[in-house]
Amino acid sequence: MRYTAAEHDAFARDFNRDSLVVLRDHLPREKLALWAAAFPPLLQAQIARETQASSRGAQRFYVTLPFTGAWADPEIYEDRDILAIVERVAGPEPVMCQLASDTPLKGSDYQPWHADTPALFPETGNNDTPSFQLAVNFALCDVGQDNGPFETTHGTHRMDKAKALAGIASGAIAAHRYPMKMGDVMIRDVRAVHRGTPNLTDQPRPMVVIGYSRRWYFRPEVQIRIPQSGWERLSPLGRSLLRHNPVVPDDALVQGEETYRSFAY
């Protein structure tokens, strides 16, 4: 581990206050360079597959990543510092439920402000529950102000969305942009109100998301297809993290139509 238990505790406190923390220079750039080199064919296949306007907005594409090869790197999804923070804010024995990417191209625009999941008990009108689903984000390139940095709000993960939107509109709630170098890692609560911003450059800006949920939380539209040969090679920790995902024959690994279409709440 890079951080001490006391530092993990501090990250968890900051997370619970703000909805996110960022670990700077955390993942090896040389590993992410392998992911970046392997990504363009997946992006092009998804662009070709889209038969209607992308559900993420103009020129913005969601690509599920195959759990194989460089994408199935336990040094990334089993990272002990990341998991230590995840467990502090979302409980023991978390489930890894998502391995995907969000990529805006030139011509993308601001997304509407949104959360990635509804409140756990929306009928109460109260979103003030502990965290139950987290996104771990890291980019496959350096992200600056001009190629689509993530824009979010602090503390809105435990607020009623209507109140959060009113606060943004009035200026009472500030928007924060997060440029990230390749190797930086953001851990965030998916309930926080946020949006994607335009990529003004000629190069795609792929941002990976690894989803971790509380051990009892399940969203069937989000999953990782595990090849049988890959499952047999998993460590005990890997099997625990991936235990609720489908194990499929190796030749059935690639998912056709994207099932995670409804993402904004």
C-alpha positions as CSV (number, residue, x, y, z in Angstrom):
1,M,0.0,0.0,0.0
2,R,1.1,3.6,-0.6
3,Y,-1.0,5.1,2.2
4,T,-1.3,4.3,5.9
5,A,-4.5,3.3,7.7
6,A,-4.7,6.8,9.2
7,E,-4.5,8.3,5.7
8,H,-7.2,6.0,4.4
9,D,-9.4,7.2,7.3
10,A,-8.7,10.8,6.3
11,F,-9.6,10.1,2.7
12,A,-12.8,8.5,3.9
13,R,-13.7,11.6,5.9
14,D,-13.0,13.9,3.0
15,F,-15.1,11.6,0.7
16,N,-18.1,11.7,3.1
17,R,-17.9,15.5,3.3
18,D,-17.4,16.2,-0.4
19,S,-18.6,13.1,-2.3
20,L,-15.1,12.3,-3.7
21,V,-11.4,12.1,-3.2
22,V,-8.5,12.1,-5.7
23,L,-5.4,10.1,-5.4
24,R,-2.7,11.9,-7.5
25,D,-0.1,9.9,-9.5
26,H,-1.5,6.7,-8.2
27,L,-1.7,4.2,-11.1
28,P,1.4,3.5,-13.3
29,R,1.3,5.5,-16.5
30,E,3.0,2.6,-18.4
31,K,0.1,0.3,-17.5
32,L,-2.5,2.9,-18.6
33,A,-0.6,3.4,-21.8
34,L,-1.3,-0.2,-22.7
35,W,-5.0,0.4,-22.0
36,A,-4.9,3.6,-24.2
37,A,-3.3,1.7,-27.0
38,A,-5.9,-1.0,-26.9
39,F,-8.9,1.4,-26.6
40,P,-9.4,3.0,-30.1
41,P,-10.8,-0.2,-31.8
42,L,-13.3,-0.6,-29.0
43,L,-14.4,3.1,-29.3
44,Q,-14.7,2.8,-33.1
45,A,-16.8,-0.3,-32.8
46,Q,-19.1,1.4,-30.4
47,I,-19.4,4.5,-32.6
48,A,-20.3,2.2,-35.6
49,R,-22.8,0.4,-33.4
50,E,-24.8,3.5,-32.4
51,T,-27.9,3.6,-34.5
52,Q,-29.4,6.6,-32.8
53,A,-28.1,9.6,-30.9
54,S,-25.8,8.5,-28.1
55,S,-27.5,8.2,-24.8
56,R,-24.7,10.2,-23.2
57,G,-25.1,13.2,-25.5
58,A,-23.8,14.3,-28.8
59,Q,-20.4,12.8,-29.6
60,R,-20.1,11.1,-26.2
61,F,-19.8,7.4,-26.1
62,Y,-20.0,4.8,-23.3
63,V,-17.9,1.7,-24.0
64,T,-18.0,-1.4,-21.8
65,L,-14.4,-2.8,-21.6
66,P,-13.8,-6.6,-22.0
67,F,-12.5,-8.3,-18.9
68,T,-9.5,-9.8,-20.6
69,G,-5.9,-9.1,-21.3
70,A,-4.6,-5.7,-20.1
71,W,-8.2,-4.8,-19.1
72,A,-8.2,-7.6,-16.4
73,D,-5.3,-6.3,-14.4
74,P,-5.6,-7.2,-10.7
75,E,-3.0,-4.6,-9.8
76,I,-5.6,-2.0,-10.8
77,Y,-9.0,-3.5,-9.8
78,E,-7.5,-5.0,-6.6
79,D,-5.5,-1.9,-5.7
80,R,-5.4,-2.1,-1.9
81,D,-5.4,1.7,-1.3
82,I,-8.5,2.1,-3.5
83,L,-10.3,-0.8,-1.8
84,A,-9.4,0.4,1.6
85,I,-11.2,3.7,0.9
86,V,-14.1,1.9,-0.8
87,E,-14.6,-0.3,2.2
88,R,-14.5,2.6,4.6
89,V,-17.3,4.5,2.8
90,A,-19.3,1.6,1.3
91,G,-18.8,-1.3,3.7
92,P,-16.9,-4.6,3.7
93,E,-16.9,-7.2,0.9
94,P,-17.8,-4.7,-1.9
95,V,-18.8,-6.0,-5.3
96,M,-17.0,-4.8,-8.5
97,C,-19.9,-4.3,-10.9
98,Q,-18.7,-2.2,-13.8
99,L,-15.7,-1.9,-16.1
100,A,-16.3,0.7,-18.8
101,S,-15.4,4.1,-20.2
102,D,-16.9,7.5,-21.1
103,T,-15.4,9.3,-24.0
104,P,-16.4,12.7,-25.4
105,L,-15.1,13.6,-28.9
106,K,-14.9,17.0,-30.6
107,G,-18.5,18.2,-31.0
108,S,-19.5,17.1,-27.6
109,D,-21.4,19.5,-25.3
110,Y,-22.2,20.1,-21.7
111,Q,-24.4,17.3,-20.3
112,P,-27.4,18.3,-18.1
113,W,-26.6,18.2,-14.4
114,H,-27.4,14.8,-13.2
115,A,-26.7,11.9,-10.7
116,D,-25.8,8.4,-11.9
117,T,-28.3,6.7,-9.7
118,P,-31.6,7.6,-7.9
119,A,-31.8,8.0,-4.2
120,L,-32.0,4.6,-2.4
121,F,-35.4,5.4,-1.0
122,P,-36.8,8.2,-3.3
123,E,-40.3,8.0,-1.8
124,T,-38.9,9.6,1.4
125,G,-37.6,12.7,-0.3
126,N,-34.4,12.2,1.7
127,N,-31.1,11.2,0.1
128,D,-29.1,11.3,3.3
129,T,-27.9,7.7,3.5
130,P,-24.4,6.3,3.5
131,S,-22.8,5.6,0.2
132,F,-23.9,2.5,-1.6
133,Q,-22.4,2.8,-5.1
134,L,-19.0,4.3,-6.0
135,A,-17.2,5.1,-9.3
136,V,-13.5,4.9,-9.5
137,N,-12.4,7.0,-12.5
138,F,-9.0,7.4,-14.2
139,A,-8.2,8.8,-17.6
140,L,-6.3,7.2,-20.5
141,C,-4.8,10.6,-21.3
142,D,-4.0,13.8,-19.5
143,V,-7.2,15.8,-19.0
144,G,-7.0,19.5,-19.0
145,Q,-9.5,22.3,-19.3
146,D,-10.0,21.9,-23.0
147,N,-10.7,18.2,-23.5
148,G,-13.7,17.5,-21.3
149,P,-12.8,17.6,-17.6
150,F,-15.3,16.2,-15.1
151,E,-17.4,18.9,-13.5
152,T,-19.1,18.2,-10.2
153,T,-20.5,19.6,-6.9
154,H,-19.4,19.0,-3.3
155,G,-21.8,17.5,-0.8
156,T,-24.7,17.0,-3.1
157,H,-24.5,13.2,-2.8
158,R,-26.6,13.4,0.3
159,M,-29.0,16.2,-0.9
160,D,-32.3,16.1,-2.6
161,K,-31.6,16.6,-6.3
162,A,-34.1,19.4,-6.7
163,K,-32.4,21.4,-3.9
164,A,-29.0,20.7,-5.4
165,L,-30.1,22.0,-8.8
166,A,-31.6,25.1,-7.3
167,G,-28.4,25.7,-5.4
168,I,-26.3,25.4,-8.6
169,A,-28.6,27.7,-10.4
170,S,-28.5,30.3,-7.7
171,G,-24.7,30.0,-7.2
172,A,-25.1,28.8,-3.6
173,I,-23.5,25.5,-4.7
174,A,-20.3,25.9,-6.6
175,A,-19.2,23.7,-9.6
176,H,-15.8,22.2,-9.5
177,R,-13.8,21.0,-12.5
178,Y,-11.2,18.2,-12.0
179,P,-8.4,18.2,-14.6
180,M,-6.6,14.8,-14.1
181,K,-3.2,13.5,-15.3
182,M,-3.0,10.0,-16.6
183,G,-2.4,8.1,-13.4
184,D,-4.6,10.2,-11.1
185,V,-7.6,8.3,-9.6
186,M,-10.9,9.8,-8.5
187,I,-13.2,7.8,-6.2
188,R,-16.7,9.4,-6.1
189,D,-20.2,8.8,-4.9
190,V,-22.4,8.4,-8.0
191,R,-25.3,10.3,-6.4
192,A,-23.4,13.6,-6.5
193,V,-24.8,16.0,-9.1
194,H,-22.3,16.4,-11.9
195,R,-21.9,16.7,-15.7
196,G,-19.5,16.0,-18.6
197,T,-18.0,19.0,-20.3
198,P,-17.1,19.6,-24.0
199,N,-14.0,18.1,-25.6
200,L,-12.7,20.9,-27.7
201,T,-9.7,19.0,-29.1
202,D,-9.3,16.6,-32.0
203,Q,-8.4,13.7,-29.7
204,P,-10.9,11.5,-27.8
205,R,-10.7,11.7,-24.0
206,P,-11.3,8.2,-22.6
207,M,-12.2,8.1,-18.9
208,V,-12.4,4.6,-17.3
209,V,-14.9,3.8,-14.7
210,I,-14.7,0.8,-12.3
211,G,-17.8,0.5,-10.3
212,Y,-17.9,-0.8,-6.7
213,S,-21.1,-1.4,-4.8
214,R,-22.1,-2.4,-1.3
215,R,-22.3,-6.2,-1.1
216,W,-26.1,-6.2,-1.3
217,Y,-26.6,-3.6,-4.0
218,F,-27.4,-4.9,-7.5
219,R,-28.2,-3.1,-10.8
220,P,-28.8,-5.7,-13.5
221,E,-28.1,-3.3,-16.4
222,V,-24.5,-2.9,-15.2
223,Q,-22.3,-6.0,-15.3
224,I,-18.9,-7.4,-16.2
225,R,-18.8,-10.6,-18.3
226,I,-16.1,-12.8,-16.9
227,P,-14.5,-15.4,-19.4
228,Q,-14.4,-18.9,-17.9
229,S,-10.6,-19.1,-18.3
230,G,-10.3,-15.7,-16.6
231,W,-12.4,-16.7,-13.7
232,E,-10.2,-19.7,-13.1
233,R,-7.2,-17.5,-12.8
234,L,-8.7,-15.0,-10.4
235,S,-7.2,-14.6,-6.9
236,P,-9.5,-15.1,-3.9
237,L,-9.9,-11.4,-3.6
238,G,-10.8,-11.1,-7.3
239,R,-13.4,-13.8,-7.0
240,S,-14.9,-12.0,-4.1
241,L,-15.0,-8.7,-5.9
242,L,-16.5,-10.2,-9.1
243,R,-18.8,-12.8,-7.5
244,H,-22.1,-11.4,-8.8
245,N,-21.0,-11.1,-12.4
246,P,-21.8,-13.6,-15.1
247,V,-19.1,-16.2,-16.0
248,V,-19.4,-16.9,-19.7
249,P,-17.6,-19.1,-22.3
250,D,-14.5,-17.4,-23.6
251,D,-16.0,-17.1,-27.1
252,A,-19.1,-15.3,-25.6
253,L,-17.2,-12.6,-23.9
254,V,-18.1,-9.6,-26.2
255,Q,-21.4,-8.0,-25.3
256,G,-23.4,-6.8,-28.4
257,E,-25.9,-4.1,-27.6
258,E,-25.0,-1.9,-24.7
259,T,-27.5,-2.4,-21.9
260,Y,-26.5,0.5,-19.6
261,R,-28.6,3.1,-21.4
262,S,-30.5,4.9,-18.6
263,F,-27.7,6.6,-16.6
264,A,-28.9,10.1,-15.6
265,Y,-31.2,10.7,-12.6
